[in-house]
Amino acid sequence: MVIYASDHKFPTVEHIDPLISAEIPDPNDDPELYTLVSDFMIHGPCGPHNINCPCMVDNKCSKGFPKRFRDHTSVDMDGFPLYRRRDSGMFVEKAGVKLDNRFVVPYNKTLLKKYQSHINVEWCNQAGPIKYLFKYINKGPDRVTVSIVESNTSNEPDPPFDEIKKYYDCRYLSACEASWRIFAFDVHYRHPAVIRLPFHLPNQQNVVYGEDDDIDLVLNRPSMNCSMFSAWMDCNQRDEVARELTYVEFPTKFVFKKDERCWKRRRPGGFAIGRIHAVSPTLGEAYFLRILLNKLKGPRFFDDILTVNGRKFNTFREACYAHGLLDYDMEYIEAIQEASHSGSGYYLRTLFATMLTCQTLSLPERVWQKT
């Protein structure tokens, strides 16, 4: 599989003919290539000339040979390429049968001359063939585990199911995976790192505790009032650089230390992307708080988020209107457009209906037309 860089891709059929050929060359123009095509890239003979050929299934060639003559390369209804095979009169004789361009396996002239062996070259213009190839080389050989258990009576209860034992019995490392691990290749990785940024309304942070924990001890823990979100506002109080960033921009310059429950400046060269948790409009104030967090820089307290031009508002929704974030419903339009990257049509319609039922849209017709 050769994947070209974006500037060198060949997206249309006009780019195929210089790279992939499915024709017998003229022996007078290129005798070397003619010999190589004759030896390595001719399929058959099969069909009525050789019904015992391995490719024959139900008296038909399972590979689709002979192909049809075509004056131009094209793409069929399923998106697969149909290579140019002109009726040029060229043929190769094998076992007394004359095989013309309809029996040529697609090849690349440069590769064929370099390696002098059978190399079938195809144009992959769909995701399906690429997925198939990468899955095929990684799947390993098929294996099955069978066990026979004797049972004396039909009323006997089923034996206990050991999931851990089953996992170890079925765990299998194929040859390619073993070689990757031996050479310490990266089996998987993620770049850049994506940091999920939780947030909460005042005094509504999540608290995790065991069912047997004493509730007084839980409430008196030092980390009780120190969530990742509140630690962000604490960092804004003491660091001037932090006050120049929004919450979603914070991971690009700072890293959260879970053991210390605080944000610290990131080392040079480090990088991460922040993503604030998604919130449904049905949650009301939490939804409007998320809108503000995407815009405001450096708040030190919840009151700073509620304050606009020296005036403190009672709700985050009022603060959004004061900032002009909800004028002409642009925030709702952006929310639907953002959801369209990963949500289905049913989800998008439900989201719009939710906005309507919450009576949060000032111009529903405009939102509908924009999205």
N, C-alpha and C positions, 0 to 999 in steps of 0.2 A: 504494500500500500504506500503510494507516494502522494503526500498531501502538499500541494503547492502553497506558497505564501499568497496573501490576498491580492497582491499586485500582479501575480503571475498565473492566476487561475484561468481556466478555459471553459467559460460557461455556455458557449453556444456550439452548434454543430460545425460552424465554419472553422473552428480550431482543431477538429478531430483529425481530418485527413492528413495534415503534416506529421501527426504523431502516431496514428494507428492506421495500418493498412490491412485490407482483407483481399488483396489481389496478387496474382502471380506476376512478378516483374518480367520485363523483356530480357531474355538471355543475352541479346546483343548489347544492350545498354549496361547491364550489371550482371555478369555471369556468376559472380560469387553469391550475390543475394538470391539469384534464381536457384542455385544449387542448394542453399540453406533452406529456402522455402520448400523446395521439393522434398528435402530429407526430413524436415522437422515440423512443418506447419500445414501439411495436407491431411485432412481427415478422410479416413476410409481406405479403400472402397467399402461401402456398406449398402444397405437396401437390397434390392433384388440381385445385385451383383455379388453380394456376400451376406447371406442371411445369418450366418454364424458369427458375424462381427460382434464383439462384446457390447457395443452401444445399442444393439437391436433389442427393443422391448415391444412385444405385441406386433411384430413385423414392421416396426417403425424405428427410426433413429431417435434415441432419447436425447441427442444433442441438437436435433432440429436440422440436420443436414439431409439433402442439399438445401442451401439458402436460396433466396430469390435474387435474380439480377437486379441491380439498382444503379442508376446513373448518378445519384447524389446521396450523401449521408443524411439521414433523418432520424426522428425520434418517434416511437410508436405511441399508442394510446396510453400505455402504462408508464411511459417515460424512459424506456430503455432504448439505447442507440441501435440504429440499423445502419451498418457500415456500407460504404460504397463498394459495389461489386459489378463492374461493367462487363458486358459481353464482348471482351476484347479478342477472343479467339485463342488466348493463351491456355495451355493445359499441361498437366503432368500425368504421365502414364504410369499406373501402378497395377500390378497383377493383370495386365492386359486391358485395364479400364482407363479411359481418358477422364481425368478429373480437372474441371475448370475452376473459375473463381468462386463458384458456389460451394466449394469444398475447402476453402482456405480458412484456417483459424486466425483470427485477428492477431497482429504482431506489430512490434516496433522495429524498424530497420536497424537502428543503432544497437539496440540490445541484442538482436538476433546475430548481427555480425560480431559483436564483442564476445558473447558467451557461447555462440554456436550450439544452441540447444533449444528444445521446445519451450517457449515462453509466450503464454497467452496473455496479451495485454488488452484490458478493457477500460472503458471510460465510465467511472462511477459518478453519476450526477444525481443520486438520491441518497437519503440517509439510510434506507433499508440495506443496501449492499455493504455499506461501511459498518453498520451495526453487526451484520451477519459475520463479516470477516473477523472483527475484533472478538466477538463472542466465540466463534468457532475455534480460534487458536488458543483460547483460554479454558475451554470447557473440560479438557482432559478426556480420558476414555470413560465409557459408560460402565457403571458398577451397580450391583444390587446385593442386598443382604437378605437372606431368607432363613427363617428359623421355624422349626416344627415343634410344637408343644403338645404333649399328650394330656388329654382331659378325660377323667373317668366318668364324670356325671355332667349333665347339661346344666344342673343347678349350681355347679361350683363357681364361686366368684372369680372374676378376672384377676390375674396376677397384678401386683402393683407395677405401675409404669415408671421406669427410671429414665427421666429425660436426659440427665447428665451422661449416663452410660450410653444411651442411644447416640448422643452427640459425638462422643469419642469413637464409637463404633463406626459412625458414618463419616467422620472427618477424613478427608483424603487430600493429599498434596500431589498435584500433577507434576510432570517433569518440568514444565516451563515455570511454574510457581516456585518449585524447589530451586531452580537455577537462579531465579531473581533474588531469592533470599540468601543463597550462598554468596552471590556477588554483591550483596547489600544494596541492591537497587531500591529505589522508592516504589513501594507497592501502591501507596496512595498518598496524596497530600492535598492541601487546600491553600490557595494563594489568591489574593491576600486574605488575611484572617478577618472574619466578620464577627463583630462583637454585638450581641443583642443587648439593648439598653432598656431595662425595665423602668417604669415610673409609676407613681401612685399619687392619689389625692392626699391632702394633709392628714396625718395620723391613720392612714389606711394601707401601710406597707404590709407585705406578707410576713408572717412569723411562722417558722417551722419548729416543731417540738414533738417529742414522743408522747404517746398516750399516757404514760406513767409519770411524766415529768410534773413537778410541782409548779402550779401556775404562777406563784409569787416569784419563784426563782427564774422562770421564763421572762416575766415582765421586768426583772431587775438585771437582766443580762446587759453587759456594755454594748453589745451589737444590736440591741433591741431597736434603738432609734437611729441606727447607722446603716441604711440601705445604700446601694450603689447610686441611687438617685439623690438621696440626701447628702451623700459624700461628695457628689458633684457640686452642689451648692456650697458645701463647706470649703471645697477647694477654690471656688470663686472668691471667697472671702479673703484668702491669704495669697493668691497668686494672680498677678496682673495679666500674665499671658492667658490664663484660663478664662478671664473675663472677655477675651476677644473671640471666643469660640462658642458656637451653639452646642447643645447637648449631643447632637448627632455628629458634629465635627470633633468632639472631645477625644475619641480614641486615636485620632491621627497624631496628637501631641502628648497624650497622657495614657497611662496604663493603670488599671485598677488592681490593687494588691488585696486579694481576698483575705489573707491572714491578718493584715493590718487594717482592713476595712477603710481604705483611703485611696485616692488617686495620686499618682506620682508622675513626674515628667518622663516621657519615653526616651530611651537611649537613641543616639543618632543612628540613622539607618533603619530603625523600626517603623512599621507602618501597619495600620489596621483600619477597617471601615466600620462605622457605627450604624446600627439599624434599630430604630425605636420600635417597640412592640406595636403591632397593629391593634386598632381599637374600633369597635363598631359604633356607629352614630347613636345606637340605642342606649349606650352607656352614659350619654349626656355629658356631664362635666369632664369626665376622663377624656372624651373625644376632643373637646375644646382645649383641654390642657395639652394634648398631643400637638394640636395645631400651633399653639404658642411655643412649645419647645422646639419646633422646627424653625422658628424665626428669631426668638430672643437669644441674646448673648449675655452671659455673665450674671444671671440672677443669683442673689445670695440667700434669699428667703422666699417662701411662697408669696409673701406680700409684694415682693419685687415683680413677680409674674402678674399679679393682679393690678399693679399700678401702671397707669399710662399717663404721661405728661403731668406727673405730680398728683394725679387723682387715683385713689384706690377704689376698685370696683368690688362688688360683692361676689360675683361669679366669673368663671373663666370665659363663659360665653360672652358676657358683657365686655370683657377685656379684648376678646377677639374682634368684636364690632368696633371698639374704640381704636384698635390698631388698623382698622380697615381691611382685616383679613377675610371677612365674610361679605364684603361688598361685591355685588354682582355674582355671588355664589362661586367665586373662583376656587375657593378651597375645596368645595364639594366636587367641582369639575376635575380638579387635580386628583382628588381621592379616587374618583371613578377611573380616570386614566391610569393611575398607578395600579389599581386593582386589575385592569385589563391585561397587564403583562403576564399574570399568572392565573387569574380567575376565569371560570367558564361563563358562557352567556347567561346561564341560569343564575349564577352567583351575582353577576352585574345587575341583572334585572331586580333581583331581591334587594341588593344594596340600594338601588334607586327607589324602590318601593319603601324601604325602611326610612330613607330620607324624607319621603313624602308623608309617611304616617307620623314621623316625629315633628312635622311642621317646622323644620329647620331651614327650608329653602325659601328665599325671598322671591326668586324668579324661576319656578320649576320649568317653565317652557324653555328658558335659555339654557338651563342645565341639560335638558333633553336634546336640544338641537346641537349643543357643543359635544355631546358624547354619543 
